[in-house]
Amino acid sequence: MPFFKTTRLLLTAITTLAFTACAIDEDTTTLRVAHTLDTHHPVHKAMQYMDERLSLHSGGKMRLALYPSGQLGSEREVIELLQIGSLSMTKVSASSIEAFVPEMKVFGLPYLFNDSTHFWNVLNGEIGEQLLESGVPFRIRGLGYFDAGSRSFYSTNKQIITPDDLPGMKIRVLSSPSAIAMVKAMGGSATPISWSELYTSLQQGVVDGAENNLPSFYLSKHYEVCKYLILDEHTAIPDVLIIGTHTWDNLSPQQQQWLSLAMKEATVYQRTLWEQASAEALAAVKAAGVTVIPAQKELFQQSVQALIEAQTKTELGPIIKKIRDTE
C-alpha cells in the first residue's frame, strides 16, 4: 500500500486522524469528503446536492462534510489518506487512480469513445461497474462517475492545428503514463506539472501549452495567457467519486443503499451542470479574445493509432474490446 511521500501528507494525516474518516454521533453519520476543485466547479455543486439528497433519504441520519480546493492535499495524497482510513471519500480524476488501479489507464487512451452517448453507455453499463469495483483489492471502491468533458489542447503563442504543430512544444499533462504517451505519440514533449503551478508555468514559458476541458480552462484563468484553443477532444476522462473500503464495509446495508442512491441522483444533476458550464466557458473565453480552432480530428486520430493498437496487446486489451463492442 502506498504510504506517505511528503511531510505535508504526514501532517495532513495527523490532522485528519484526529477526527477520523467519519464522525458518528447519536443521530448522524457524517462522511468526510475531500477534493481539489474550487467551490464554483460543477462537481463541487453536485456533491453539495448529493449531501442534500443523502440527508433526505436517510432522514438526516447521514451527511457529507466537504473539504474542497485541496484543503487536505493533492489527489494522490487524499487517495492515500482514504486507503489508510483517515478519510471517507474523495473525488479524483480517473487518471489519478492509474497508479493504484491499473485498469483505469483505459480512460487515458485517446479517441477510444465514438461520442458522448457511447461514453455514457460504457460508464453506465457493465464495463463502468467493473472498473468501479476494480480498486477494491487496493482499498478503493468507486461509487460513480462525474462528467469531466473532453480534453483539448491550448497554447500560449502558437496555434495547434494538426499534430505537425506539436513537435518542439512542451505540453503540460497530468502525471499519468497514458497522457505522457499520448502527447509523445502526437509529436509533442509531455511535461507533468502540478495544477497549482500551471498558470505560472504557462506565464513564464516553462511550458508552451496544456490540455484540459473547457470549464477548467476557464475557471483556472489559463485563457489569460493562452490565446489559442483547439477543440481536438482527444480524451474523455471522467471524474470518479471513490470511498475507502474500510469506510464502506463499516456502513450498514441501509446506509450503503442511501449513499448509492444519492450518488446516482448527483450524477444526473452534475451532467446538466456540466453542459451549462461548458457552454458558458466556451463563450467566455471567446469573449476574452481566445482563438478557438476546430480540429482536424482525423489527423490526430491517425497519429495515435499505433499507441492504441499496442495497448490492445496488454492487460487493457479485453477492456478496449468491450468498449469498442458497446453501442
Secondary structure, DSSP 8 states (H G I E B T S, - for coil): -----SHHHHHHHHHHHHH-SEEE-SS-EEEEEE-SS-TTSHHHHHHHHHHHHHHHHHTTSEEEEEE-TTTT--HHHHHHHHHTTS-SEEEEEGGGGTTT-GGGGGGGSTT-SSSHHHHHHHHTSHHHHHHHHTTGGGTEEEEEEE----EEEEESSS---SGGG-TT-EEEE-S-HHHHHHHHHHT-EEEE--HHHHHHHHHTTSSSEEEE-HHHHHHTTGGGT--EEEEEEEE---EEEEEEHHHHHTS-HHHHHHHHHHHHHHHHHHHHHHHHHHHHHHHHHHHTT-EEEE--HHHHHHHTHHHHHHHTTSTTHHHHHHHHH--
